[in-house]
Amino acid sequence: MAERLPVLFVSHGSPMFALNPGSTGPALQAWMQAHAPAERLRGIVVMSPHWMTQGIGVMTHPYPPTWHDFGGFPPALYELQYPAPGDPPLANRMLDLLNSAGWPAGADPERPFDHGAWVPLRYMAPLAQVPVVQLSLPAHATPADLYAIGQALAPLREQGILLVGSGSMTHNLYELRREDGPTEPYVTSFCSWVEDTLREGDLATLLDYRHRAPHAERAHPTDEHFRTIYFALGAAGWGQAGGPQPHYISHEVIYQSLAMDAFSLH
């Protein structure tokens, strides 16, 4: 049996993160080399908010194409490819685990890699040799549902599979600023609240973040980019007795309001 792997939550930021690594890109690369090097990995599973479905979808494409699911960016961004293979046998194990746990899931043999997956993976697994399977974000799932979905897939950690929730610690596109400047105070307040709640292991409070976190609706006018955090927390068993503490990899903020927080759970 493979050594149990940690779980990650990563903020994938703007698509321009693929070209502008900032401090988060090197930090993710260094973390992977130290804690989940390619030679230890049998696969990576990523839940991305850019694949939302009515139920739960699991990518079964053996060679997923790179999807440039955005517009209005420099031509160089559209030239980037992430040619990692898929892994249909891993996808089938995921389907079995989900369905056995009471979470009906279906195979999607056509799904490409969206930028919520391939952009951070360019730093996490830059050689694109580790198989990757995407998991959809169920559109109507509650935070508690997503936590349970993570729990259902947690056994994969014992099989050399890295489970990743890809989203954004803050995601208010109305307030992005292209020029350099100080971080918006509400961003600092929201991110600090999340980190404090994670360190306290307070699952009930974090599940109710929409009502309890400062500036929650400003940080996330729509919350799909935050909800992937619950998948990661469930997969790690965070908030349970003896659960893990978060180890922060990045606290970077770009465009004055887009928090690039990333952390691992061991």
Disulfide bonds with the S-S distance in Angstrom:
none
